[in-house]
Amino acid sequence: MRNSVRELTVDLGERTYPIIIGQGLLGSYDLTPFVQGSQVMIVTNETVAPLYLESAKACFPGRQVDTVVLPDGEKYKDWQTLNLIFDGLLEKRHSRKTTLVALGGGVVGDMTGFAAASYQRGVPFIQMPTTLLSQVDSSVGGKTGINHPLGKNMIGAFHQPEVVLIDTDSLKTLPSREVSAGLAEVIKYGLIRDTEFLGWLEREIASLVELQTAALVEAIYRSCACKADVVALDEREGGVRAILNLGHTFGHAIETFAGYGNWLHGEAVGAGMMMAADLSLRQGMISEEDRTRAVRIIDRASLPARAPEGMTPDDFRRLMAVDKKNVDGSLRLVLLRALGDAVVTDQVDVSQLDATLRAFCVASEGVNG
Amino acid sequence: MRNSVRELTVDLGERTYPIIIGQGLLGSYDLTPFVQGSQVMIVTNETVAPLYLESAKACFPGRQVDTVVLPDGEKYKDWQTLNLIFDGLLEKRHSRKTTLVALGGGVVGDMTGFAAASYQRGVPFIQMPTTLLSQVDSSVGGKTGINHPLGKNMIGAFHQPEVVLIDTDSLKTLPSREVSAGLAEVIKYGLIRDTEFLGWLEREIASLVELQTAALVEAIYRSCACKADVVALDEREGGVRAILNLGHTFGHAIETFAGYGNWLHGEAVGAGMMMAADLSLRQGMISEEDRTRAVRIIDRASLPARAPEGMTPDDFRRLMAVDKKNVDGSLRLVLLRALGDAVVTDQVDVSQLDATLRAFCVASEGVNG
């Protein structure tokens, strides 16, 4: 599979776009067919810039390419940092025909996408995700935005890219903790919708942890395809798309408690998916064996298996209440009806939820459910 | 016509919405049929709140109505003030089913609309414009946004309201300067597209300046209808919609030079339309008589007839270059091919433009073209 390029189409009517996945694409793949105007603004961060910015520029031969380099980290996913993008666009006099390019992980992608959605009321953008998490998650769905002190991703827009370019070589410089965080979302697709893929993951998880190219291309392709299927059914997130949030309500509470950036998003989702599997068992929806299988594959990706130190069930209850997945204040969660079959429900048994929270808050409560 | 209610439909497919115009609607018109969820957040400013906030609340019987009161003025049309809306929504735990309501002028409308476009990636909103300018301009078009230090309205979104409620009684508390500013946009519709309406305005301008209800309802209805026609042809502003910017490229330069809020938007547009008519004459597009007719109706609305004191042709050239109506850096202007027939052109004769700039910058240059 070395040097092979796989291409996937995300089918959204007039907003349809391709995802191009392969090894060594940064620096060699010509993206100018996706650029309408003469100007390109690449947005990246201080960590990614020295590694890939020059290669990324080479994808736009003959265009005016300017750059904005943001500080690195989830804690900078805010108004102040977003404004650095607008400052750069206006200082360099980018017109409404400019194309923004997000080079980096999910934070860079979300912020650049929102900047593109908002600059002069909307300009096109291109994604070049360089982390596994952003490759398998942010590449599909069109969600963009920033955080607010009172909640994650509370301010944003739906805005689809022109194209997504995924170079698996960019994962070679990724810390192993971030590889694991990305694998959390890969595993999620197996858990919510695809038992065949879950079986493949159980065989290939070691190859993925070791960053073997063929396995990575396959895992990224299948993850994006799974997410694209779900998003095509429900672009604006009115219904089935919510199953993509398996583990996320718990996960967002964990991230907020820990302080943005202290736990990686994928780590919080990994723990959150274990909690969702645990609650699914307690509510009689899946078997002990399925719960164990879900927990084990997450664990084999070296993801944390409990809540942050000091976090209590009360912290969860408080922080889950402002999660945006709640409609009119009632608690809705994504649970498993079976492996490969997730469901959104507001039928949450509060005493069973409490048992799950206690089970994952062992350090602070000394109680193991 | 007293107490009559006129209704206009802005036809935008699935985003179609009504504009309801009449006397005494605030406080008596039930808007709950336009509210899907249980929560309503009214956004207004310190000037409007004591006058109309209680009446506005009465339009939503049986709903949870919260309020955010912003400082008043174009200079607050920025990130910091926008964030006050998000703070209020999150502190009061408004879900993604909430409805935002803009009660005030164009600044409140633009900011509330952008907050609605961005809160949790988009929630519905309702417009209750209380100034003449916002009633005839911001009610139609879906443009929302905020300013950036390097340019007006550079950050925003297209987001259509569920309904627009226009109470002509709210104009009774409006300073006469703001009535004139609103009339600039009313006159614009006659100049760009409707000579019959221009003739009506030449007969009724005194009644409008005196705020006679029947004339106001008619002028607002016809202005909104004219703008709705143009917007329906071109919702995302790719073509014909640009004629709505008659006078605006000059006007934005004036506003930026004067400092946001020192010249009212409509005042700058009034002077800008005179400049556009002047340049149209100089380029041989309209007659001396038509130029005079255009200048006279603007003048009868008590609008300024020259650039701000101290502003030079160089200031215009510098500030017009970052105006977002420019595609890839070339200067495009809206000019008049005839009264009632505006056209967008990049065929601007630079020496004639210089003559127009000198003619309107008399104070600083001592030259009258």
Interface residues (C-beta under 8 A of the other chain):
Chain A: G37 S38 Q39 W79 N83 F86 D87 L90 E91 R93 S95 R96 K97 A117 S118 Y119 Q120 R121 G122 K143 T144 G145 H148 L150 G151 M154 I155 G156 A157 F158 R236 A321 V322 K324 N326 V327 D328 G329
Chain B: G37 S38 Q39 W79 N83 F86 D87 L90 E91 R93 S95 R96 K97 A117 S118 Y119 Q120 R121 G122 K143 T144 G145 H148 L150 G151 N153 M154 I155 G156 A157 F158 R236 A321 V322 K324 N326 V327 D328 G329
